[in-house]
Amino acid sequence: MPFHVPGEDVRGAARSGRGIHPPRLLMQDMGLADFGVRRFRLRSGPAREQLETSARSFLEGFNRAVSVRGPEALGTALDEIPEDFRGFAYEGAGMGCALLDLLTFSRGRRLRALLDGPGVDYPHLIHVGAGWGSAKLRMRPWRGLRGADPMLRWLAWDGFGFYQGFFHSDRVVAGRRLESGLGPHQRAFRDQGLGRCLWFHECADPEALGLRVAEFPEWRRADLWSGVGLAAVYAGGATLDELHTLAREADGYRDHLAQGAAFACAARLRARTPVPAHSRDAAAVLTGATVETAAAWTDTSMADLGAPAGTEREYMAWRAGIRRLWAAYNETDPPSLPTQPLQKNPGDGTAAPRTRSRR
């Protein structure tokens, strides 16, 4: 089932006296969330239902964003989504608002209204969703987003990476291809999003995830594990035993796994809705701390930066600070990739660290 690309067939779209009807063009079929359609891993047990419900909530949020008028009406519509999945709906709404802003040249008006209004408690998810919007139009969030948070705006690259893995899995997951022209920081942010997508792609199977991540070059694995940790805590789908297996599979990258998990803890707490049991269980296993403690690492690391201007380097420093706080809390030396000469990355023609496989 194809996912409609707004703008590709606008000339042939139905028109009225008021022009093209955006909702008719943009509304998405909920069947896109079906893992069978996506050719994702299919497992028995609750994982598939949990993750497909998350994806359907995303699509529901997107459809509401492109079909209702005004932020108040959108907020009322999204409040109908169950609390555990409402963040995904706001992520989808972020994509919908960003798409409409780009298509109508409104300079981010809808996205700002969402962030400042009903989505004030979901900034992480909305910034991620905006990256989906850029990717959908084959654009890249090079300069962040108008009116976005100076630091969280880089999460748009996370959404960009998730989109690539979700809709172009043969090339991006199986083929491990990177888009051309990305700088090292953009690759890192983008691969965190791809790591989140791998959690869905492998249906929360920890051993399958370990094998999948190991197929990628070593210099990409840390960011992929960061995304896996974020998805494991936020989306859920794994049992306690599977979470312990996941931690073992991420050996050598536990600090990145925990950093992504801390991001998810912060996003869950910011929503001011009850934190799901699966998030508390996953945080305990993957960070060794409570949701509240892990979320506090994100605040402490941000405070340590002083008054950041929101540069790529500062965003990288924010993530690194979270990893150091995790290591100190667990009295663990954070693992690091060795510094070695550069080799060419055949995916995009840029240089990447040369490392030897850990597996």
N, C-alpha and C positions, 0 to 999 in steps of 0.2 A: 504494500500500500504506500504510494508515494506521499511525501510530506511536501505540501505546496510551498513553493518559494515565492513570496510576495514580490511582485515587480517583474517576474519573468514573462507573464502572459497578460499584463495589464491591458495591452492594446485590444486583446480579444475579450476582455471582461464585459459583463453586462453593465450598461450605463442607464442612468435616468436623467431627468432634468437637473439633478444635483450631482451628477457624476458617478464615479465608481462607488459601490457600497463596500467599505473596508471589511465589515464583519463577514460578509458573504465570501470575500476573498481569503480571509485570514483564519476563520474558524477551523479547528482541527478535530479530526475523528479520534474519539477516545480509544479506538482500537490500536492506535499507535503505541500504546503502553504495553501491549501484549508481547511477552518475551518470545513467544513462538514466532510472531511476525518479525521481531527484531533478530531472530536466530541467536538469542542469548542462551546461556546454560539453563536447562530446565531441571529443577530438583523437586523431590517430594518434600512434604513438610511445609511449615509456615513461611519460609523465606520468600518464595515467589510471590505469594499473596501480599506480603508486607511491602515488597519493593514495587510490585505492579500498582498497588494502591498509591504509593508515593508518586509514581509517574503519572497516574490518572489525576491525582490532585494537582500536579503541575499543569497538565493540559486544561483542567477545569479553571485554574487561575488565569491561564493565558486566554481562554475563550471568554471569561468574564471581562478581562481587561480590554478586549477588542470589541465588546458588544454592549457595554454599559457606558453611560455618560457621567463623567465627573468622579472625583476621588471618593466622595461620600457614598455614592451608590456602589462603587467598586468595593469599598470597605465593608458595606453591609452584605454584599454578595459573598465575599471571602469569609466572613464570619460564620457562614453556613457550613464551611468545611470543618470536619472534626479537628480538635486542637492538635492532636499528634501529627496531623498531616497538613496543618494550615501553613506552615513555613514553606512547603513545596508549592502550595497555591500562590503564595506571595512571590516565590521565585518565578513561577510562570507568568504572574502579573507583571513582574519586572521586565520579562522578555516582551510581553505584549505592549507595554507602555513604551519601551525603547524602540520597538519596531514602528509603532505609530509615529513616534517623534522623528525617526529617521525618514520615514516615507513622506511625512508632511512638512519636513524642514522646520519643526517647531522649537528647535534649540533646547530639547530636553524638558519641555514644559510638563508633560505628563509624568515623566519619571520623577521630577522634583516634587510634583504634587503628591505622588504616591509615597515618596520617602518622607516628606514633611507632614503627611496626613495619616491615612489609615495604616501605612506600612512603617510607621516610626519605630516599631518594636521588631522589625524584620530587616534591618539594613543589610546584614550579610547576604541574606537570600536574594534581596532585590538587586544588589550589585552583581551577584552571580547571574541572575536572570537577564540583566542588561547585556551581559556578554553573549548569551544565547542569541539575543536580537542582532548583535553585530555579525555573529557567525552566520545567521540565517540569511543575511543579505550579502554574504561573502565579503564582509568588511572585517577589519581588525580594530580592536579598541586601543589604538596606538597611544592616544593622549588621555586615556581615562575617559571620564564622563562629565558632561556639563552639570554643575551643581551637585556633584557627588561628593561623598566623604573623601578627603585627600588620601587616606590610607586604604579604606575599603574599596575604593574605585579599582584597585588592582585585582580585586576578585572577579572583575569582568573577564579577565584572562582565564580564570578558573572556569567560568561558564563557557567561554570559547572552547576550551579543551574538552569539556564534557560533551558539548555539542558534536565536536569532531568525532569523538569515540562512539557516540550514540548513533549517529546517522551515517558515518563512514567507517564502520568497524572493520571491514575487510582491509581497507588501506591503512587505517590508523592503529587498530589493535593488532590484527593478524600481520599486517605489513610493517607495523612500527614506524610509519612515515611521519615526518614532521613537515609542517608548512615551511616554505622557503622564506628567508629574510628575517627570521626571528632572532633577536638578541638573546644573550644567555639568561637574563632575568625574565624575559617574556617566555622563554622556553620553560623555565622553572615554574612560573605561575600557571602556564598552560598545562604542564604535565601534572600538576596537582589536580586540576580538573579532570584530566584523563584518568588519574588514579581513582577519583570518585566514581567515574563511569565504570571502571573495571569492577567495582563492588557490585554494580548492577549486572554487568556483562557476565560475571561468573556466579551470579545469584548468591552472593555471600558465602561461597564455598572457600574456606581458608586455604586448603591445599591447592585447589585450582588457582587461586590468586597467587600463591607462592610460585607456582610453575609459570604462570602468565607473566608476572613481573620479571622473573628470571630470564625471560626471552628478550627483554629490552637491554640495550647497552647499560653497563653499570653506572655510568654517569647520569642516567635518567632515573634510576630506581629510587633514590631517596625521595624525590618529589612525587613519584607515583605512590610510594608508601604513605606519604603525607596525606594524599587524597583518599587512600584506602581508610586510614584512621579516621578522617573526617566523616566519611560515609558510614563507617561501622558504628560510630556513636550517634550520628544524627538520624540516619535512615533505619538502622537496626537490621534485623533479619537473621542474626547468628545466635546460637545458644551459648551458654557459658563455656561449655567444653570447646566449642568452635572458636570462641574468642581467645581462649588460652592457646589453641593451635595457631591462630592468626599471629599472636605475639611471637610464637616460636618461629613461624615462617618469616617474620620480619627481622630475624636476628641480624644484627649489624646495622639496622635502620630503625631501631626502636625509638630513638629520639625523634625522628621524623614522623613515625606512626603516632607518637604521643603529641607532637605539635599539631598535627591535623585533628586529633581527638580533642585537644584543648580548644581549637577554633569552634568545633561543633558544640562543646560545652558552653562556650560564650554565646553562641547563637541561640541555643535552647534557653538559657537563662534570660537573655535579653527579651525574649518573646513574652515573658511574664505569664506564661501558661504552665500548668504542671509538667515537670520534666518526666518523660516516659520512663518506665522501669528499664526498658532496653538500653536507654542512654546512660542511666546510672550504672547498670551492670557493665556496659562496655567501657565507660570511663574508668571504673575501678580496675578492670583488667589491663587496659591499654595504657593508662597513665599512672596507675598505682595510687590514685587520689580520688577524692569525691569530685562531682561535677563542679561544685562551687570553688574548690581549690584549683582545679585545672583551669577554669574560666578566669580566675584571678591572675594566673600567669600571663594571660594575654594583656590584662590591664597593667600589670607591673612592667612587663617588657615594653609596652607603649610609653609608660611614664618615664622609663629609663632613657628614652630617646629625646626627652625634653619637649620641644615644640616642633615636631617634624613637619616638613613642608610637603610630605607625601611623595617623595621620589621613589623610584624603583629600588635604589640601594637602601633606603630607609625601610621599605617594606620587607626586603630581605633581612635587614638587621632585626626587625620586629620578630620575624619567624625564628631567627637564630637565638634571640633572647629567650623565647619561649622554650626552646630546646635546652638551653642552659639551666633554666629554672626547673625544668623536669629532671635534669640530671642531678642538680643539687638536692632536690626533694627526695630523690631515690638514691642519693649517694652513689651515682653512676657516672663514669667518665663517658661523655657523649662520643660515639664513634664518628669518625670523619673520613671522607674519601681522601686517598693520598694525592698529593700534588705531583703531577708528572707532566711530561711534554704533551703538547696538543696533537691530536690527529683530526683528520677531516671527517665530518659527519656526512655520510653519503645521502642522508635524507634531505638536507637543505644547503649543503655546500659550506656550512660554517664549521668552525673549529669546536671540538669537544674534548674534555679531559680524557687522557688515555689511562685506563685502569685495567687491572686483571680481574677476572671473574672471581666472586666469592663462593660460588656454588660448584 
